[in-house]
Amino acid sequence: FAANFVGVATEFATWYYKTIDGTDRSGLSVVYRPHSMMTFETNQVQGVGAIKEKLISLPFQKLNHQISTLDAHPSGESGSIIVLITGQLLIDDNEHPQKYSQCFHLVPEGGTYYVLNDIFRLIYG
Amino acid sequence: FAANFVGVATEFATWYYKTIDGTDRSGLSVVYRPHSMMTFETNQVQGVGAIKEKLISLPFQKLNHQISTLDAHPSGESGSIIVLITGQLLIDDNEHPQKYSQCFHLVPEGGTYYVLNDIFRLIYG
């Protein structure tokens, strides 16, 4: 049941991490909507402006995400997709990447998808 | 925006892990429906029967899940909830727990919730 959904999710995640790892994180704001919600560690924000502000203000100069696993399911009749990613994140000039987990809920809109839910957690220890 | 949703998700996850860590994992089947999907590591199954069979056939005698983080978002107008859990899992007589990440999509039904999507991944390394 997952073939197309994994393809869409992989394409989305590839773009998302390329953008957040790049020089202008504000480019991510195009995939959020006024009712979108983001949790980054213990911080929760809602709406394009608040999410964009949070992404820009993350206290990291350099990020490098590497996906370890990506799974995607259709989430009902609407064509929405639930994505669970686990991966490794290299922050600034650290030598050792940190593990993380991120869940996206992608909702179809006009031939593309927007992000309704985005939950990010570092895996400690 | 997350207060009630976190409460529901915490109650669900507490019951879910207590049941899967207990002596009869088949008790979990009550929260799945014919269209429910489960990914456990690289295995994907759909439907109550297939999910129940997968859960029962997991090659572990003893499990002990401990939640490290739990985040929950409302996932649209329907009252559905997206949950991202990170935690530690002690398997059989191993001394060291393994880290894991699990995403649930809970859908309201008759005063309670069922699981539409369940994605589980161990975090290696």
gemmi code that builds the backbone of each chain (N, CA, C; Angstrom):
import gemmi

chains = {
    "A": [
        ("PHE", (0.806, -1.219, 0.000), (0.000, 0.000, 0.000), (0.835, 1.263, 0.000)),
        ("ALA", (2.139, 1.121, 0.072), (2.932, 2.298, 0.422), (3.782, 2.864, -0.714)),
        ("ALA", (3.775, 2.228, -1.858), (4.741, 2.592, -2.900), (4.680, 4.076, -3.288)),
        ("ASN", (3.527, 4.555, -3.761), (3.435, 5.951, -4.189), (3.673, 6.916, -3.038)),
        ("PHE", (3.164, 6.525, -1.879), (3.267, 7.410, -0.727), (4.728, 7.566, -0.311)),
        ("VAL", (5.483, 6.479, -0.366), (6.905, 6.553, -0.035), (7.633, 7.449, -1.044)),
        ("GLY", (7.233, 7.356, -2.329), (7.848, 8.204, -3.351), (7.604, 9.683, -3.093)),
        ("VAL", (6.354, 10.024, -2.819), (6.012, 11.425, -2.516), (6.751, 11.888, -1.272)),
        ("ALA", (6.743, 11.052, -0.236), (7.358, 11.435, 1.032), (8.869, 11.595, 0.881)),
        ("THR", (9.482, 10.734, 0.093), (10.929, 10.816, -0.121), (11.287, 12.097, -0.870)),
        ("GLU", (10.491, 12.416, -1.891), (10.730, 13.642, -2.650), (10.581, 14.874, -1.747)),
        ("PHE", (9.509, 14.848, -0.926), (9.291, 15.963, 0.003), (10.462, 16.096, 0.980)),
        ("ALA", (10.842, 14.977, 1.617), (11.874, 15.030, 2.657), (13.221, 15.459, 2.081)),
        ("THR", (13.506, 14.997, 0.870), (14.755, 15.386, 0.218), (14.809, 16.890, 0.027)),
        ("TRP", (13.701, 17.469, -0.459), (13.626, 18.914, -0.640), (13.702, 19.646, 0.691)),
        ("TYR", (12.959, 19.119, 1.693), (12.873, 19.779, 2.997), (14.256, 19.877, 3.649)),
        ("TYR", (14.979, 18.755, 3.656), (16.291, 18.766, 4.319), (17.329, 19.549, 3.513)),
        ("LYS", (17.226, 19.485, 2.201), (18.129, 20.293, 1.377), (17.928, 21.785, 1.676)),
        ("THR", (16.656, 22.159, 1.867), (16.354, 23.569, 2.121), (16.775, 23.990, 3.528)),
        ("ILE", (16.452, 23.168, 4.531), (16.798, 23.550, 5.914), (18.319, 23.497, 6.118)),
        ("ASP", (19.002, 22.653, 5.360), (20.466, 22.562, 5.458), (21.151, 23.643, 4.621)),
        ("GLY", (20.378, 24.378, 3.851), (20.936, 25.376, 2.953), (21.089, 26.737, 3.596)),
        ("THR", (21.240, 27.735, 2.760), (21.552, 29.062, 3.281), (20.317, 29.911, 3.583)),
        ("ASP", (19.137, 29.448, 3.179), (17.928, 30.253, 3.429), (16.775, 29.368, 3.887)),
        ("ARG", (16.741, 29.157, 5.219), (15.700, 28.292, 5.780), (14.301, 28.842, 5.572)),
        ("SER", (14.193, 30.151, 5.333), (12.855, 30.742, 5.183), (12.128, 30.172, 3.974)),
        ("GLY", (12.876, 29.531, 3.050), (12.259, 28.883, 1.905), (11.310, 27.755, 2.283)),
        ("LEU", (11.450, 27.252, 3.529), (10.562, 26.182, 3.987), (9.138, 26.667, 4.203)),
        ("SER", (8.973, 27.971, 4.374), (7.647, 28.472, 4.768), (6.583, 28.211, 3.712)),
        ("VAL", (6.983, 27.964, 2.473), (5.982, 27.721, 1.421), (5.185, 26.441, 1.649)),
        ("VAL", (5.680, 25.515, 2.456), (4.950, 24.256, 2.646), (4.034, 24.265, 3.877)),
        ("TYR", (4.014, 25.393, 4.602), (3.127, 25.475, 5.764), (1.906, 26.347, 5.443)),
        ("ARG", (0.840, 26.173, 6.224), (-0.395, 26.936, 6.061), (-0.775, 27.540, 7.418)),
        ("PRO", (-1.757, 28.458, 7.454), (-2.089, 29.113, 8.734), (-2.433, 28.137, 9.863)),
        ("HIS", (-2.976, 26.973, 9.531), (-3.354, 26.014, 10.573), (-2.275, 24.945, 10.794)),
        ("SER", (-1.135, 25.075, 10.124), (-0.046, 24.102, 10.307), (0.552, 24.224, 11.706)),
        ("MET", (0.987, 23.085, 12.231), (1.584, 23.064, 13.563), (2.962, 22.447, 13.495)),
        ("MET", (3.889, 23.038, 14.248), (5.235, 22.483, 14.310), (5.674, 22.340, 15.758)),
        ("THR", (6.209, 21.186, 16.104), (6.885, 21.003, 17.377), (8.352, 20.759, 17.069)),
        ("PHE", (9.202, 21.627, 17.629), (10.650, 21.429, 17.520), (11.170, 21.272, 18.942)),
        ("GLU", (11.576, 20.054, 19.281), (11.904, 19.735, 20.672), (10.718, 20.137, 21.567)),
        ("THR", (10.894, 20.976, 22.556), (9.780, 21.292, 23.455), (8.980, 22.520, 23.025)),
        ("ASN", (9.309, 23.085, 21.874), (8.616, 24.296, 21.413), (7.520, 23.968, 20.412)),
        ("GLN", (6.336, 24.518, 20.642), (5.234, 24.315, 19.708), (4.798, 25.648, 19.143)),
        ("VAL", (4.684, 25.700, 17.819), (4.206, 26.926, 17.173), (3.188, 26.565, 16.103)),
        ("GLN", (2.341, 27.541, 15.783), (1.310, 27.321, 14.772), (1.274, 28.510, 13.818)),
        ("GLY", (1.102, 28.204, 12.529), (0.972, 29.251, 11.526), (2.258, 29.516, 10.780)),
        ("VAL", (2.119, 29.997, 9.550), (3.276, 30.184, 8.676), (4.303, 31.128, 9.292)),
        ("GLY", (3.828, 32.257, 9.821), (4.749, 33.260, 10.359), (5.536, 32.742, 11.542)),
        ("ALA", (4.833, 32.116, 12.486), (5.487, 31.615, 13.703), (6.451, 30.475, 13.372)),
        ("ILE", (6.066, 29.617, 12.435), (6.931, 28.495, 12.057), (8.190, 29.007, 11.362)),
        ("LYS", (7.993, 29.948, 10.440), (9.134, 30.536, 9.719), (10.107, 31.192, 10.699)),
        ("GLU", (9.542, 31.961, 11.648), (10.363, 32.644, 12.635), (11.160, 31.641, 13.466)),
        ("LYS", (10.490, 30.547, 13.868), (11.150, 29.516, 14.672), (12.282, 28.868, 13.879)),
        ("LEU", (12.020, 28.540, 12.615), (13.035, 27.880, 11.788), (14.251, 28.787, 11.584)),
        ("ILE", (13.999, 30.073, 11.339), (15.092, 31.014, 11.101), (15.907, 31.234, 12.367)),
        ("SER", (15.210, 31.198, 13.530), (15.889, 31.551, 14.777), (16.572, 30.367, 15.455)),
        ("LEU", (16.505, 29.182, 14.855), (17.222, 28.046, 15.450), (18.699, 28.393, 15.570)),
        ("PRO", (19.289, 28.160, 16.759), (20.647, 28.662, 17.002), (21.741, 27.779, 16.402)),
        ("PHE", (21.569, 27.424, 15.136), (22.564, 26.605, 14.450), (22.948, 27.311, 13.163)),
        ("GLN", (24.229, 27.378, 12.890), (24.658, 27.982, 11.634), (24.638, 26.971, 10.495)),
        ("LYS", (25.081, 25.750, 10.843), (25.157, 24.715, 9.806), (24.398, 23.481, 10.246)),
        ("LEU", (23.591, 22.960, 9.356), (22.861, 21.714, 9.612), (23.125, 20.762, 8.458)),
        ("ASN", (23.169, 19.472, 8.777), (23.297, 18.461, 7.733), (22.507, 17.224, 8.149)),
        ("HIS", (21.311, 17.086, 7.567), (20.443, 15.944, 7.876), (20.759, 14.764, 6.958)),
        ("GLN", (20.810, 13.589, 7.545), (20.902, 12.369, 6.742), (19.803, 11.416, 7.163)),
        ("ILE", (18.999, 10.993, 6.211), (17.882, 10.097, 6.504), (18.404, 8.673, 6.686)),
        ("SER", (18.033, 8.041, 7.794), (18.354, 6.617, 7.990), (17.186, 5.743, 7.542)),
        ("THR", (15.972, 6.075, 7.995), (14.771, 5.351, 7.556), (13.673, 6.354, 7.236)),
        ("LEU", (12.859, 6.004, 6.258), (11.674, 6.809, 5.929), (10.528, 5.844, 5.646)),
        ("ASP", (9.457, 5.979, 6.393), (8.256, 5.176, 6.167), (7.080, 6.114, 5.953)),
        ("ALA", (6.176, 5.706, 5.074), (5.020, 6.552, 4.764), (3.771, 5.693, 4.623)),
        ("HIS", (2.689, 6.196, 5.176), (1.381, 5.545, 5.068), (0.373, 6.538, 4.514)),
        ("PRO", (-0.591, 6.081, 3.714), (-1.763, 6.905, 3.455), (-2.525, 7.072, 4.771)),
        ("SER", (-3.050, 8.272, 5.018), (-3.726, 8.500, 6.310), (-5.203, 8.777, 6.112)),
        ("GLY", (-5.877, 7.918, 5.372), (-7.316, 8.083, 5.190), (-7.648, 8.327, 3.735)),
        ("GLU", (-8.901, 8.656, 3.500), (-9.423, 8.760, 2.139), (-8.940, 10.014, 1.423)),
        ("SER", (-8.448, 10.978, 2.182), (-8.195, 12.300, 1.627), (-6.918, 12.385, 0.801)),
        ("GLY", (-6.112, 11.316, 0.806), (-4.832, 11.381, 0.117), (-3.713, 11.923, 0.980)),
        ("SER", (-4.015, 12.189, 2.243), (-2.972, 12.648, 3.161), (-1.970, 11.530, 3.421)),
        ("ILE", (-0.790, 11.915, 3.847), (0.296, 10.956, 4.072), (0.932, 11.214, 5.436)),
        ("ILE", (1.132, 10.130, 6.185), (1.877, 10.203, 7.449), (3.288, 9.688, 7.168)),
        ("VAL", (4.287, 10.457, 7.570), (5.681, 10.097, 7.307), (6.439, 10.033, 8.626)),
        ("LEU", (7.166, 8.948, 8.846), (8.080, 8.880, 9.991), (9.493, 8.723, 9.465)),
        ("ILE", (10.343, 9.664, 9.855), (11.748, 9.648, 9.437), (12.614, 9.485, 10.680)),
        ("THR", (13.631, 8.630, 10.591), (14.684, 8.656, 11.594), (15.983, 8.971, 10.861)),
        ("GLY", (16.879, 9.651, 11.538), (18.081, 10.051, 10.830), (19.153, 10.581, 11.750)),
        ("GLN", (20.174, 11.140, 11.106), (21.305, 11.701, 11.818), (21.477, 13.153, 11.394)),
        ("LEU", (21.807, 13.983, 12.378), (21.900, 15.415, 12.152), (23.238, 15.923, 12.662)),
        ("LEU", (23.995, 16.506, 11.738), (25.275, 17.100, 12.100), (25.043, 18.597, 12.295)),
        ("ILE", (25.386, 19.094, 13.492), (25.116, 20.488, 13.831), (26.429, 21.261, 13.930)),
        ("ASP", (26.497, 22.374, 13.179), (27.664, 23.253, 13.191), (28.956, 22.443, 12.991)),
        ("ASP", (29.936, 22.657, 13.855), (31.207, 21.982, 13.626), (31.404, 20.758, 14.511)),
        ("ASN", (30.306, 20.215, 15.019), (30.412, 18.986, 15.803), (30.921, 17.846, 14.929)),
        ("GLU", (31.692, 16.960, 15.537), (32.200, 15.818, 14.785), (31.194, 14.685, 14.737)),
        ("HIS", (30.353, 14.612, 15.775), (29.445, 13.473, 15.885), (28.002, 13.908, 15.611)),
        ("PRO", (27.355, 13.216, 14.686), (25.960, 13.564, 14.426), (25.057, 13.147, 15.593)),
        ("GLN", (23.928, 13.858, 15.737), (22.921, 13.467, 16.714), (21.809, 12.736, 15.988)),
        ("LYS", (21.231, 11.766, 16.645), (20.107, 11.065, 16.044), (18.824, 11.873, 16.259)),
        ("TYR", (17.924, 11.760, 15.312), (16.653, 12.463, 15.464), (15.529, 11.633, 14.868)),
        ("SER", (14.337, 12.049, 15.214), (13.132, 11.461, 14.642), (12.202, 12.604, 14.268)),
        ("GLN", (11.538, 12.480, 13.110), (10.641, 13.551, 12.674), (9.421, 12.942, 11.987)),
        ("CYS", (8.277, 13.460, 12.349), (7.012, 12.992, 11.783), (6.361, 14.142, 11.015)),
        ("PHE", (5.966, 13.877, 9.778), (5.236, 14.862, 8.969), (3.856, 14.319, 8.610)),
        ("HIS", (2.892, 15.201, 8.605), (1.580, 14.876, 8.049), (1.390, 15.773, 6.826)),
        ("LEU", (1.434, 15.150, 5.632), (1.344, 15.885, 4.372), (-0.087, 15.806, 3.832)),
        ("VAL", (-0.622, 16.938, 3.438), (-2.008, 17.010, 2.953), (-2.002, 17.505, 1.507)),
        ("PRO", (-2.716, 16.793, 0.606), (-2.713, 17.201, -0.802), (-3.450, 18.518, -1.011)),
        ("GLU", (-2.929, 19.311, -1.934), (-3.515, 20.620, -2.242), (-3.041, 21.024, -3.628)),
        ("GLY", (-3.956, 21.077, -4.553), (-3.649, 21.586, -5.891), (-2.468, 20.920, -6.572)),
        ("GLY", (-2.412, 19.603, -6.529), (-1.344, 18.896, -7.226), (-0.063, 18.765, -6.441)),
        ("THR", (-0.015, 19.398, -5.266), (1.157, 19.237, -4.411), (0.686, 18.936, -2.985)),
        ("TYR", (1.545, 19.104, -2.017), (1.200, 18.786, -0.630), (1.665, 19.918, 0.273)),
        ("TYR", (0.893, 20.177, 1.328), (1.411, 21.059, 2.376), (1.581, 20.257, 3.670)),
        ("VAL", (2.299, 20.850, 4.630), (2.589, 20.194, 5.904), (1.575, 20.660, 6.942)),
        ("LEU", (0.717, 19.749, 7.376), (-0.233, 20.093, 8.443), (0.409, 19.916, 9.812)),
        ("ASN", (1.205, 18.846, 9.966), (1.868, 18.576, 11.247), (3.335, 18.245, 11.018)),
        ("ASP", (4.170, 18.768, 11.886), (5.623, 18.583, 11.800), (6.133, 18.475, 13.234)),
        ("ILE", (6.601, 17.287, 13.606), (7.097, 17.072, 14.975), (8.527, 16.554, 14.887)),
        ("PHE", (9.435, 17.278, 15.524), (10.862, 16.943, 15.478), (11.383, 16.714, 16.887)),
        ("ARG", (12.104, 15.622, 17.075), (12.735, 15.347, 18.370), (14.128, 14.779, 18.164)),
        ("LEU", (15.086, 15.330, 18.871), (16.400, 14.706, 18.956), (16.308, 13.462, 19.844)),
        ("ILE", (17.126, 12.476, 19.530), (17.189, 11.241, 20.321), (18.460, 11.309, 21.153)),
        ("TYR", (18.324, 11.406, 22.449), (19.496, 11.590, 23.306), (20.047, 10.271, 23.824)),
        ("GLY", (21.325, 10.334, 24.235), (21.864, 9.227, 25.038), (22.772, 8.292, 24.289)),
    ],
    "B": [
        ("PHE", (-2.118, 24.577, 21.796), (-3.128, 23.806, 21.086), (-3.097, 22.324, 21.426)),
        ("ALA", (-2.165, 21.929, 22.266), (-1.902, 20.497, 22.347), (-2.363, 19.843, 23.647)),
        ("ALA", (-2.900, 20.618, 24.564), (-3.152, 20.084, 25.910), (-4.032, 18.831, 25.904)),
        ("ASN", (-5.240, 18.907, 25.389), (-6.131, 17.747, 25.410), (-5.571, 16.594, 24.595)),
        ("PHE", (-4.943, 16.941, 23.484), (-4.439, 15.920, 22.587), (-3.309, 15.141, 23.249)),
        ("VAL", (-2.458, 15.848, 23.975), (-1.382, 15.175, 24.697), (-1.962, 14.246, 25.764)),
        ("GLY", (-3.024, 14.692, 26.426), (-3.666, 13.851, 27.444), (-4.208, 12.560, 26.849)),
        ("VAL", (-4.947, 12.680, 25.756), (-5.496, 11.493, 25.088), (-4.360, 10.582, 24.618)),
        ("ALA", (-3.349, 11.183, 23.999), (-2.248, 10.397, 23.450), (-1.469, 9.693, 24.561)),
        ("THR", (-1.279, 10.371, 25.686), (-0.554, 9.770, 26.808), (-1.330, 8.584, 27.379)),
        ("GLU", (-2.641, 8.771, 27.514), (-3.478, 7.683, 28.030), (-3.427, 6.488, 27.075)),
        ("PHE", (-3.536, 6.780, 25.777), (-3.474, 5.702, 24.785), (-2.131, 4.977, 24.845)),
        ("ALA", (-1.033, 5.743, 24.833), (0.302, 5.131, 24.778), (0.592, 4.319, 26.035)),
        ("THR", (0.136, 4.820, 27.168), (0.324, 4.088, 28.432), (-0.353, 2.725, 28.354)),
        ("TRP", (-1.599, 2.719, 27.868), (-2.340, 1.454, 27.711), (-1.657, 0.562, 26.670)),
        ("TYR", (-1.250, 1.164, 25.549), (-0.670, 0.384, 24.455), (0.601, -0.345, 24.911)),
        ("TYR", (1.504, 0.377, 25.573), (2.768, -0.237, 25.984), (2.562, -1.210, 27.142)),
        ("LYS", (1.626, -0.907, 28.023), (1.325, -1.851, 29.102), (0.822, -3.172, 28.500)),
        ("THR", (0.021, -3.065, 27.448), (-0.544, -4.269, 26.830), (0.512, -5.026, 26.036)),
        ("ILE", (1.309, -4.313, 25.221), (2.315, -5.024, 24.417), (3.422, -5.595, 25.311)),
        ("ASP", (3.679, -4.962, 26.457), (4.686, -5.465, 27.394), (4.131, -6.581, 28.284)),
        ("GLY", (2.837, -6.823, 28.196), (2.192, -7.805, 29.070), (2.200, -9.203, 28.482)),
        ("THR", (1.366, -10.049, 29.011), (1.403, -11.480, 28.647), (0.511, -11.810, 27.455)),
        ("ASP", (-0.339, -10.883, 27.032), (-1.234, -11.180, 25.903), (-1.305, -9.998, 24.930)),
        ("ARG", (-0.341, -9.988, 23.976), (-0.281, -8.889, 23.004), (-1.515, -8.817, 22.109)),
        ("SER", (-2.255, -9.939, 22.008), (-3.425, -9.942, 21.126), (-4.476, -8.942, 21.598)),
        ("GLY", (-4.370, -8.500, 22.853), (-5.287, -7.479, 23.367), (-5.187, -6.161, 22.620)),
        ("LEU", (-4.086, -5.956, 21.912), (-3.905, -4.716, 21.147), (-4.838, -4.643, 19.944)),
        ("SER", (-5.336, -5.797, 19.502), (-6.093, -5.806, 18.247), (-7.368, -4.984, 18.328)),
        ("VAL", (-7.863, -4.722, 19.540), (-9.110, -3.935, 19.656), (-8.957, -2.503, 19.147)),
        ("VAL", (-7.739, -1.985, 19.060), (-7.586, -0.585, 18.616), (-7.340, -0.447, 17.115)),
        ("TYR", (-7.278, -1.573, 16.392), (-7.082, -1.497, 14.940), (-8.399, -1.765, 14.203)),
        ("ARG", (-8.474, -1.346, 12.968), (-9.655, -1.531, 12.126), (-9.215, -2.156, 10.799)),
        ("PRO", (-10.149, -2.601, 9.939), (-9.748, -3.278, 8.690), (-8.822, -2.445, 7.800)),
        ("HIS", (-8.931, -1.108, 7.862), (-8.095, -0.261, 7.020), (-6.859, 0.252, 7.762)),
        ("SER", (-6.637, -0.188, 8.989), (-5.461, 0.250, 9.749), (-4.189, -0.321, 9.137)),
        ("MET", (-3.122, 0.461, 9.229), (-1.834, 0.043, 8.682), (-0.776, 0.072, 9.770)),
        ("MET", (0.090, -0.930, 9.771), (1.184, -0.957, 10.728), (2.497, -1.232, 10.015)),
        ("THR", (3.508, -0.423, 10.310), (4.869, -0.724, 9.893), (5.668, -1.026, 11.146)),
        ("PHE", (6.252, -2.233, 11.178), (7.156, -2.587, 12.273), (8.504, -2.874, 11.634)),
        ("GLU", (9.456, -1.952, 11.843), (10.724, -2.042, 11.126), (10.442, -2.095, 9.622)),
        ("THR", (10.898, -3.094, 8.906), (10.688, -3.095, 7.452), (9.420, -3.843, 7.030)),
        ("ASN", (8.631, -4.304, 7.986), (7.416, -5.057, 7.657), (6.184, -4.165, 7.681)),
        ("GLN", (5.386, -4.251, 6.628), (4.143, -3.484, 6.589), (2.966, -4.434, 6.484)),
        ("VAL", (1.987, -4.244, 7.326), (0.785, -5.068, 7.274), (-0.445, -4.177, 7.407)),
        ("GLN", (-1.566, -4.690, 6.894), (-2.809, -3.922, 6.955), (-3.936, -4.826, 7.428)),
        ("GLY", (-4.806, -4.285, 8.275), (-5.974, -5.019, 8.734), (-5.770, -5.634, 10.110)),
        ("VAL", (-6.882, -5.828, 10.821), (-6.825, -6.298, 12.209), (-6.124, -7.651, 12.307)),
        ("GLY", (-6.509, -8.584, 11.424), (-5.945, -9.934, 11.506), (-4.447, -9.952, 11.278)),
        ("ALA", (-4.011, -9.273, 10.221), (-2.577, -9.256, 9.885), (-1.759, -8.537, 10.956)),
        ("ILE", (-2.310, -7.468, 11.491), (-1.592, -6.717, 12.539), (-1.484, -7.558, 13.805)),
        ("LYS", (-2.587, -8.187, 14.179), (-2.586, -9.041, 15.378), (-1.563, -10.175, 15.230)),
        ("GLU", (-1.570, -10.795, 14.060), (-0.644, -11.896, 13.794), (0.812, -11.416, 13.896)),
        ("LYS", (1.079, -10.248, 13.328), (2.429, -9.684, 13.381), (2.847, -9.409, 14.820)),
        ("LEU", (1.959, -8.795, 15.582), (2.283, -8.458, 16.974), (2.555, -9.715, 17.798)),
        ("ILE", (1.737, -10.742, 17.588), (1.897, -11.980, 18.355), (3.177, -12.705, 17.959)),
        ("SER", (3.533, -12.596, 16.660), (4.671, -13.384, 16.164), (6.011, -12.693, 16.354)),
        ("LEU", (6.021, -11.481, 16.923), (7.312, -10.819, 17.159), (8.190, -11.743, 18.010)),
        ("PRO", (9.452, -11.930, 17.619), (10.277, -12.946, 18.267), (10.895, -12.483, 19.578)),
        ("PHE", (10.072, -11.878, 20.426), (10.559, -11.402, 21.726), (9.640, -11.971, 22.798)),
        ("GLN", (10.241, -12.509, 23.860), (9.416, -13.017, 24.963), (9.022, -11.897, 25.910)),
        ("LYS", (9.993, -11.006, 26.155), (9.729, -9.935, 27.122), (10.039, -8.580, 26.494)),
        ("LEU", (9.143, -7.657, 26.666), (9.348, -6.289, 26.196), (9.093, -5.332, 27.352)),
        ("ASN", (9.833, -4.237, 27.356), (9.580, -3.197, 28.350), (9.840, -1.835, 27.717)),
        ("HIS", (8.765, -1.150, 27.351), (8.864, 0.167, 26.720), (8.889, 1.254, 27.789)),
        ("GLN", (9.770, 2.224, 27.582), (9.745, 3.427, 28.421), (9.709, 4.647, 27.516)),
        ("ILE", (8.721, 5.493, 27.725), (8.570, 6.691, 26.905), (9.570, 7.763, 27.344)),
        ("SER", (10.340, 8.306, 26.406), (11.222, 9.441, 26.703), (10.516, 10.757, 26.374)),
        ("THR", (9.932, 10.842, 25.171), (9.166, 12.033, 24.794), (7.872, 11.601, 24.119)),
        ("LEU", (6.833, 12.380, 24.313), (5.559, 12.170, 23.624), (5.034, 13.529, 23.208)),
        ("ASP", (4.798, 13.681, 21.913), (4.204, 14.920, 21.395), (2.959, 14.568, 20.597)),
        ("ALA", (1.961, 15.419, 20.678), (0.700, 15.154, 19.986), (0.152, 16.435, 19.373)),
        ("HIS", (-0.334, 16.307, 18.155), (-0.976, 17.413, 17.440), (-2.364, 16.985, 16.999)),
        ("PRO", (-3.326, 17.896, 16.998), (-4.557, 17.643, 16.258), (-4.216, 17.571, 14.774)),
        ("SER", (-4.853, 16.634, 14.044), (-4.486, 16.476, 12.624), (-5.642, 16.820, 11.707)),
        ("GLY", (-6.226, 17.990, 11.924), (-7.318, 18.420, 11.065), (-8.612, 18.566, 11.837)),
        ("GLU", (-9.679, 18.773, 11.112), (-10.966, 19.101, 11.720), (-11.631, 17.891, 12.360)),
        ("SER", (-11.183, 16.703, 12.001), (-11.912, 15.494, 12.365), (-11.704, 15.065, 13.807)),
        ("GLY", (-10.786, 15.711, 14.504), (-10.480, 15.281, 15.865), (-9.405, 14.214, 15.921)),
        ("SER", (-8.830, 13.889, 14.767), (-7.730, 12.925, 14.736), (-6.489, 13.509, 15.415)),
        ("ILE", (-5.615, 12.640, 15.835), (-4.417, 13.060, 16.566), (-3.192, 12.357, 15.986)),
        ("ILE", (-2.143, 13.151, 15.731), (-0.846, 12.609, 15.336), (0.044, 12.572, 16.575)),
        ("VAL", (0.645, 11.431, 16.848), (1.477, 11.268, 18.042), (2.870, 10.813, 17.620)),
        ("LEU", (3.898, 11.482, 18.129), (5.273, 11.013, 17.933), (5.869, 10.690, 19.297)),
        ("ILE", (6.293, 9.447, 19.446), (6.892, 8.987, 20.697), (8.343, 8.603, 20.420)),
        ("THR", (9.250, 8.997, 21.309), (10.588, 8.422, 21.306), (10.781, 7.749, 22.661)),
        ("GLY", (11.529, 6.661, 22.673), (11.650, 5.954, 23.938), (12.737, 4.912, 23.922)),
        ("GLN", (12.728, 4.123, 24.983), (13.702, 3.059, 25.147), (12.962, 1.747, 25.330)),
        ("LEU", (13.519, 0.702, 24.736), (12.867, -0.596, 24.733), (13.857, -1.660, 25.188)),
        ("LEU", (13.492, -2.324, 26.278), (14.308, -3.419, 26.791), (13.715, -4.719, 26.255)),
        ("ILE", (14.545, -5.496, 25.540), (14.074, -6.723, 24.894), (14.657, -7.940, 25.588)),
        ("ASP", (13.777, -8.854, 25.981), (14.170, -10.113, 26.622), (15.150, -9.844, 27.763)),
        ("ASP", (16.275, -10.549, 27.803), (17.178, -10.391, 28.944), (18.363, -9.489, 28.632)),
        ("ASN", (18.249, -8.672, 27.603), (19.306, -7.712, 27.314), (19.467, -6.731, 28.469)),
        ("GLU", (20.714, -6.323, 28.685), (20.952, -5.363, 29.758), (20.720, -3.932, 29.296)),
        ("HIS", (20.940, -3.714, 27.985), (20.888, -2.348, 27.483), (19.633, -2.133, 26.638)),
        ("PRO", (18.873, -1.124, 26.958), (17.680, -0.848, 26.153), (18.058, -0.310, 24.773)),
        ("GLN", (17.181, -0.551, 23.791), (17.352, 0.040, 22.457), (16.441, 1.243, 22.356)),
        ("LYS", (16.905, 2.239, 21.632), (16.064, 3.421, 21.415), (15.099, 3.138, 20.270)),
        ("TYR", (13.940, 3.752, 20.343), (12.971, 3.577, 19.270), (12.184, 4.863, 19.063)),
        ("SER", (11.499, 4.892, 17.929), (10.586, 5.987, 17.621), (9.308, 5.367, 17.071)),
        ("GLN", (8.165, 5.908, 17.473), (6.889, 5.355, 17.008), (5.899, 6.493, 16.765)),
        ("CYS", (5.226, 6.390, 15.638), (4.235, 7.395, 15.268), (2.862, 6.724, 15.190)),
        ("PHE", (1.874, 7.320, 15.853), (0.491, 6.835, 15.782), (-0.411, 7.915, 15.190)),
        ("HIS", (-1.369, 7.485, 14.395), (-2.442, 8.380, 13.953), (-3.721, 7.835, 14.569)),
        ("LEU", (-4.254, 8.572, 15.537), (-5.454, 8.145, 16.275), (-6.679, 8.854, 15.706)),
        ("VAL", (-7.727, 8.078, 15.437), (-8.943, 8.631, 14.833), (-10.118, 8.415, 15.793)),
        ("PRO", (-10.896, 9.485, 16.075), (-12.010, 9.333, 17.020), (-13.109, 8.440, 16.457)),
        ("GLU", (-13.715, 7.667, 17.353), (-14.798, 6.758, 16.966), (-15.608, 6.428, 18.217)),
        ("GLY", (-16.846, 6.900, 18.255), (-17.751, 6.535, 19.354), (-17.201, 6.786, 20.739)),
        ("GLY", (-16.622, 7.953, 20.944), (-16.160, 8.301, 22.281), (-14.766, 7.800, 22.610)),
        ("THR", (-14.186, 7.019, 21.692), (-12.817, 6.586, 21.916), (-12.022, 6.794, 20.622)),
        ("TYR", (-10.899, 6.153, 20.471), (-10.050, 6.351, 19.295), (-9.589, 4.997, 18.772)),
        ("TYR", (-9.437, 4.892, 17.473), (-8.750, 3.722, 16.924), (-7.467, 4.175, 16.239)),
        ("VAL", (-6.592, 3.201, 15.943), (-5.296, 3.487, 15.325), (-5.413, 3.287, 13.818)),
        ("LEU", (-5.295, 4.371, 13.066), (-5.306, 4.257, 11.606), (-3.898, 3.945, 11.090)),
        ("ASN", (-2.892, 4.577, 11.678), (-1.493, 4.379, 11.262), (-0.615, 4.146, 12.481)),
        ("ASP", (0.306, 3.218, 12.339), (1.227, 2.844, 13.424), (2.557, 2.518, 12.753)),
        ("ILE", (3.554, 3.358, 12.990), (4.876, 3.142, 12.384), (5.908, 3.075, 13.500)),
        ("PHE", (6.636, 1.967, 13.538), (7.621, 1.732, 14.598), (8.994, 1.512, 13.979)),
        ("ARG", (9.995, 2.198, 14.504), (11.374, 1.999, 14.056), (12.326, 2.018, 15.242)),
        ("LEU", (13.202, 1.031, 15.284), (14.321, 1.076, 16.221), (15.335, 2.094, 15.719)),
        ("ILE", (16.026, 2.730, 16.662), (17.079, 3.690, 16.329), (18.409, 2.997, 16.589)),
        ("TYR", (19.150, 2.761, 15.545), (20.401, 2.010, 15.690), (21.611, 2.913, 15.895)),
        ("GLY", (22.687, 2.314, 16.424), (23.989, 2.979, 16.393), (24.400, 3.610, 17.691)),
    ],
}
model = gemmi.Model(1)
for chain_id, residues in chains.items():
    chain = gemmi.Chain(chain_id)
    for i, (resn, *xyz) in enumerate(residues, 1):
        res = gemmi.Residue()
        res.name, res.seqid = resn, gemmi.SeqId(i, " ")
        for name, pos in zip(("N", "CA", "C"), xyz):
            atom = gemmi.Atom()
            atom.name, atom.element = name, gemmi.Element(name[0])
            atom.pos, atom.b_iso = gemmi.Position(*pos), 0.0
            res.add_atom(atom)
        chain.add_residue(res)
    model.add_chain(chain)
structure = gemmi.Structure()
structure.add_model(model)
structure.setup_entities()
